Amino acid sequence: MTTSQKAIGYLLARNAVSESFATRFHFDATQETVWARFMFYEEVPGRPPLLLRMLLPHPVATKGDKGRVGALVQCVYKGGNLVKRITVVEPPRLVQFEVIEQHLGIERRVITLGGSCEIRRAGNGADVVLTTIYRGYLRPRRLWRNLERLLIGQLHRHILNGMRAAIAQKSPALQRALAECLSAESSPPGGLACTSRLRSRR
């Protein structure tokens, strides 16, 4: 075995590691309002952040009913596709799904296993927790996990910003808060805080 073959074998771990990464976001809107505007990454209008455009195929559209257990949602990308099966729907609190097909050209590096969106009442607003479960093949895991965290965190933020923009369309006050947040790239007072966490398991 050549040195380059050994290097490739080291980078592509035989025993993939399952990871779970979650992002929490607070909305100054009711649980029901947030639920009505939940969307998948592939449904968010506008361009994804630069890192997502660099490392992931471009999302185009979805086909299917994400509000029904057992439904298949076809997620169309430029040059690929991904199929999600809805496993749990509990309005206005929870949606869970599993990925049953992935053809995005990144399967030797990472495979998405599933995810969820949980919406919790929090005072006069609602906390949203987005979770992505995936299998990472690249190693050393300590190095690649950090990049994966950054990538999924930006994906989650893109979804949450899309949801927030949809909510703000009917509220001039929220539109102003959204514009201030995006221009400053920070979270103004009043419920736009975001935190993330990661769990790993073999």
VEXKEGU-404842 format. One record per residue (C-alpha): x, y, z. Coordinates in pm, 1 decimal. Layout:
N
loba px X, py Y, pz Z;
...
end
This chain:
202
loba px 0.0, py 0.0, pz 0.0;
loba px 138.6, py 339.4, pz -100.8;
loba px 172.4, py 638.3, pz 131.3;
loba px -111.3, py 819.4, pz -46.7;
loba px -339.6, py 515.6, pz -12.3;
loba px -262.8, py 500.7, pz 358.7;
loba px -344.1, py 871.1, pz 391.8;
loba px -677.1, py 829.2, pz 212.7;
loba px -761.2, py 526.5, pz 428.1;
loba px -689.0, py 729.9, pz 740.2;
loba px -906.3, py 1022.7, pz 630.1;
loba px -1198.7, py 800.1, pz 535.3;
loba px -1272.6, py 622.4, pz 859.6;
loba px -1408.5, py 271.3, pz 822.7;
loba px -1611.3, py 299.9, pz 1139.9;
loba px -1819.6, py 610.9, pz 1087.7;
loba px -1921.9, py 815.3, pz 1388.5;
loba px -2282.2, py 924.9, pz 1439.8;
loba px -2318.6, py 1284.7, pz 1550.4;
loba px -2612.2, py 1487.8, pz 1679.4;
loba px -2598.3, py 1865.8, pz 1654.1;
loba px -2868.6, py 2102.0, pz 1781.9;
loba px -2929.4, py 2476.1, pz 1760.9;
loba px -3174.1, py 2665.8, pz 1983.6;
loba px -3335.1, py 2991.9, pz 1876.3;
loba px -3589.6, py 3215.9, pz 2047.6;
loba px -3875.6, py 3382.4, pz 1860.3;
loba px -4093.6, py 3664.6, pz 1986.4;
loba px -4393.8, py 3487.9, pz 1837.6;
loba px -4642.9, py 3230.1, pz 1957.1;
loba px -4577.2, py 2858.4, pz 1928.6;
loba px -4859.4, py 2829.9, pz 1673.9;
loba px -4720.7, py 3113.5, pz 1459.6;
loba px -4374.4, py 2959.8, pz 1451.8;
loba px -4518.2, py 2616.6, pz 1373.3;
loba px -4705.8, py 2755.9, pz 1073.5;
loba px -4378.9, py 2887.4, pz 928.7;
loba px -4153.8, py 2588.6, pz 987.3;
loba px -3956.2, py 2503.0, pz 675.8;
loba px -3686.8, py 2265.4, pz 561.1;
loba px -3349.0, py 2393.5, pz 443.5;
loba px -3449.8, py 2326.5, pz 83.2;
loba px -3755.4, py 2554.4, pz 120.4;
loba px -3578.8, py 2865.1, pz 251.1;
loba px -3588.6, py 3147.3, pz -6.6;
loba px -3272.6, py 3337.3, pz -88.0;
loba px -2909.9, py 3229.0, pz -120.9;
loba px -2754.6, py 3013.4, pz 151.1;
loba px -2444.0, py 3147.9, pz 331.0;
loba px -2109.0, py 3126.8, pz 149.9;
loba px -1981.8, py 2822.1, pz 341.1;
loba px -2293.3, py 2623.6, pz 253.6;
loba px -2264.4, py 2724.4, pz -111.6;
loba px -1901.0, py 2614.9, pz -114.4;
loba px -1943.1, py 2276.6, pz 52.5;
loba px -2297.7, py 2163.6, pz -27.8;
loba px -2500.9, py 2133.9, pz -347.4;
loba px -2749.1, py 2416.8, pz -405.5;
loba px -3105.1, py 2338.5, pz -285.0;
loba px -3381.9, py 2393.1, pz -539.8;
loba px -3719.0, py 2278.9, pz -402.1;
loba px -3913.1, py 2015.8, pz -211.1;
loba px -4200.2, py 1792.4, pz -315.9;
loba px -4422.2, py 1627.1, pz -57.2;
loba px -4622.1, py 1686.3, pz 260.3;
loba px -4404.9, py 1745.1, pz 566.5;
loba px -4712.8, py 1766.2, pz 787.8;
loba px -4811.9, py 1398.8, pz 762.0;
loba px -4650.3, py 1098.2, pz 930.5;
loba px -4516.6, py 852.8, pz 675.5;
loba px -4502.9, py 1108.5, pz 395.7;
loba px -4195.7, py 1120.0, pz 173.2;
loba px -4047.9, py 1461.6, pz 102.5;
loba px -3828.7, py 1477.2, pz -207.2;
loba px -3561.3, py 1744.7, pz -162.7;
loba px -3424.3, py 1852.3, pz -499.0;
loba px -3072.0, py 1993.0, pz -538.5;
loba px -2872.9, py 2101.0, pz -840.0;
loba px -2715.9, py 1773.3, pz -942.6;
loba px -2862.0, py 1564.2, pz -660.8;
loba px -3149.2, py 1479.5, pz -432.8;
loba px -3235.9, py 1372.1, pz -80.3;
loba px -3550.9, py 1196.5, pz 43.2;
loba px -3690.6, py 1249.5, pz 392.9;
loba px -3956.4, py 1032.9, pz 557.9;
loba px -4167.8, py 1212.2, pz 818.4;
loba px -4174.5, py 1000.3, pz 1134.6;
loba px -4339.6, py 1227.5, pz 1394.2;
loba px -4582.8, py 1517.8, pz 1360.7;
loba px -4721.4, py 1671.6, pz 1682.0;
loba px -4865.6, py 2017.5, pz 1606.3;
loba px -4764.9, py 2274.6, pz 1715.4;
loba px -4467.2, py 2118.4, pz 1891.4;
loba px -4263.8, py 1866.5, pz 1697.7;
loba px -4164.6, py 1737.3, pz 1354.5;
loba px -3914.7, py 1453.6, pz 1314.3;
loba px -3783.7, py 1290.8, pz 998.0;
loba px -3536.6, py 1030.1, pz 879.0;
loba px -3333.6, py 1046.6, pz 559.7;
loba px -3387.5, py 734.5, pz 351.6;
loba px -3197.2, py 843.4, pz 39.2;
loba px -2905.4, py 1080.1, pz -15.5;
loba px -2740.0, py 1145.9, pz -350.8;
loba px -2550.8, py 1471.9, pz -309.0;
loba px -2197.2, py 1370.5, pz -403.3;
loba px -2071.2, py 1394.7, pz -43.3;
loba px -2158.4, py 1042.2, pz 70.7;
loba px -1794.9, py 939.3, pz 122.9;
loba px -1761.2, py 1223.8, pz 374.5;
loba px -2097.0, py 1257.4, pz 546.3;
loba px -2444.3, py 1103.4, pz 533.1;
loba px -2746.5, py 1268.6, pz 687.2;
loba px -2951.9, py 1030.6, pz 901.7;
loba px -3237.5, py 1254.2, pz 1012.7;
loba px -3341.0, py 1552.6, pz 1215.9;
loba px -3616.2, py 1735.2, pz 1397.8;
loba px -3772.4, py 2070.2, pz 1476.0;
loba px -3905.2, py 2113.5, pz 1828.5;
loba px -4102.5, py 2425.6, pz 1923.0;
loba px -4142.2, py 2500.6, pz 2294.7;
loba px -4349.6, py 2772.6, pz 2460.4;
loba px -4123.0, py 3024.7, pz 2634.5;
loba px -4304.9, py 3307.9, pz 2806.3;
loba px -4483.5, py 3511.5, pz 2539.3;
loba px -4265.5, py 3358.8, pz 2270.0;
loba px -4130.9, py 3025.0, pz 2159.0;
loba px -3796.4, py 2844.9, pz 2158.1;
loba px -3709.8, py 2641.6, pz 1848.6;
loba px -3459.2, py 2357.6, pz 1864.9;
loba px -3334.9, py 2228.9, pz 1530.5;
loba px -3145.5, py 1898.9, pz 1542.7;
loba px -2947.1, py 1726.9, pz 1268.7;
loba px -2824.0, py 1367.7, pz 1303.3;
loba px -2556.7, py 1252.5, pz 1062.0;
loba px -2273.9, py 1005.3, pz 1014.5;
loba px -1925.8, py 1149.7, pz 970.1;
loba px -1657.5, py 953.0, pz 786.6;
loba px -1367.6, py 1197.3, pz 781.2;
loba px -1097.5, py 1177.5, pz 1045.8;
loba px -932.8, py 1276.1, pz 1266.0;
loba px -1278.8, py 1335.1, pz 1410.0;
loba px -1164.3, py 1609.8, pz 1646.4;
loba px -1060.8, py 1819.7, pz 1347.1;
loba px -1344.6, py 1744.4, pz 1109.2;
loba px -1614.0, py 1764.0, pz 1376.6;
loba px -1540.2, py 2134.2, pz 1423.0;
loba px -1593.2, py 2201.6, pz 1052.3;
loba px -1911.0, py 1992.9, pz 1053.6;
loba px -2040.9, py 2187.9, pz 1353.2;
loba px -1976.2, py 2515.1, pz 1173.3;
loba px -2146.2, py 2393.5, pz 857.7;
loba px -2457.2, py 2256.6, pz 1030.5;
loba px -2478.1, py 2561.8, pz 1255.7;
loba px -2490.8, py 2785.9, pz 948.5;
loba px -2750.2, py 2557.5, pz 789.5;
loba px -2965.9, py 2582.3, pz 1102.6;
loba px -2927.4, py 2960.4, pz 1115.9;
loba px -3027.7, py 2984.9, pz 749.6;
loba px -3347.4, py 2793.1, pz 824.1;
loba px -3422.3, py 2997.2, pz 1135.1;
loba px -3361.8, py 3326.1, pz 954.8;
loba px -3599.2, py 3208.7, pz 682.6;
loba px -3865.9, py 3128.3, pz 940.2;
loba px -3810.5, py 3460.0, pz 1115.6;
loba px -3839.2, py 3648.8, pz 786.4;
loba px -4167.2, py 3467.9, pz 710.6;
loba px -4304.3, py 3566.3, pz 1051.8;
loba px -4181.0, py 3926.2, pz 1011.8;
loba px -4371.9, py 3972.1, pz 684.4;
loba px -4686.4, py 4035.0, pz 885.5;
loba px -4520.3, py 4250.5, pz 1152.1;
loba px -4342.9, py 4584.2, pz 1076.8;
loba px -4175.1, py 4572.1, pz 1418.9;
loba px -4031.7, py 4228.3, pz 1349.8;
loba px -3922.0, py 4340.1, pz 1004.5;
loba px -3718.2, py 4619.5, pz 1160.6;
loba px -3566.4, py 4380.0, pz 1416.4;
loba px -3478.4, py 4135.1, pz 1139.4;
loba px -3309.0, py 4405.7, pz 932.6;
loba px -3108.4, py 4524.9, pz 1233.4;
loba px -3004.6, py 4169.6, pz 1323.7;
loba px -2893.3, py 4078.7, pz 973.1;
loba px -2707.5, py 4405.2, pz 914.3;
loba px -2523.0, py 4382.7, pz 1246.2;
loba px -2478.7, py 4003.1, pz 1222.3;
loba px -2566.9, py 3989.0, pz 1589.5;
loba px -2870.1, py 3919.8, pz 1804.9;
loba px -3048.6, py 4228.2, pz 1940.2;
loba px -3228.8, py 4215.3, pz 2274.5;
loba px -3574.8, py 4070.6, pz 2277.0;
loba px -3536.4, py 3710.7, pz 2183.1;
loba px -3295.6, py 3640.7, pz 1899.3;
loba px -3039.3, py 3447.3, pz 2100.5;
loba px -2895.2, py 3133.6, pz 1946.3;
loba px -2700.5, py 2850.4, pz 2105.5;
loba px -2571.5, py 2520.9, pz 1971.2;
loba px -2467.2, py 2187.7, pz 2116.1;
loba px -2309.7, py 1870.6, pz 1984.4;
loba px -2334.3, py 1507.8, pz 2089.6;
loba px -2133.4, py 1219.5, pz 1949.7;
loba px -2185.0, py 847.5, pz 1967.4;
loba px -2033.8, py 545.2, pz 1800.8;
end
